[in-house]
Every structure is written in C-alpha cells, then in structure tokens.
Amino acid sequence: MADDQLRDGDIETLDKRGQWVNRVIGHEEISESFSSREEAIEEGQKLAAQLGSHHIVRPAEPEGVITDPVEEA
C-alpha cells in the first residue's frame, strides 16, 4: 500500500510540532497524541491490529534547529 492510499480506519503516526500523533483516518475522535515517537509507534501498531487496519509512520519534518553547540575559537 502506498502512503497516499490510506483508507478509512488506517493509522498514521506523524510528528506535529514535537508531539507524536496517531491519526485514525475517518475517525479523528479516537486519534491520540504522545510525547515520544517510540510510544506513538508502539500504540499505533496495537491500535491497527485491533482495528484490522494498516499502520504507517511519517518521518518528522526537519525543524531547522541547530542541535550541535557552536564552539568559540
């Protein structure tokens, strides 16, 4: 299944401004958010198994934040 062919009930795990969300296609009321990617993926897989649906994980969008400290010369 291609990522753009999600069907009703499929689970999509994605990053929304640092919060990881399991979005249930067509059933937003049972979507959930998590503070860690790992937890969201684990719970997304469980929910997909319960619903008999597919689960995909979208990569996080680059934030453009420099994470390495700048060293003074």
Residue, then its C-alpha position, 0 to 999 in steps of 0.5 A: m500500500a502506498d502512503d497516499q492510499l490510506r483508507d478509512g480506519d488506517i493509522e498514521t503516526l506523524d510528528k506535529r510540532g514535537q508531539w507524536v500523533n496517531r491519526v485514525i483516518g475517518h475517525e479523528e475522535i479516537s486519534e491520540s497524541f504522545s510525547s515520544r515517537e517510540e510510544a506513538i509507534e508502539e500504540g499505533q501498531k496495537l491500535a491497527a491490529q485491533l482495528g484490522s487496519h494498516h499502520i504507517v509512520r511519517p518521518a518528522e519534518p526537519e525543524g531547522v534547529i541547530t542541535d550541535p553547540v557552536e564552539e568559540a575559537 
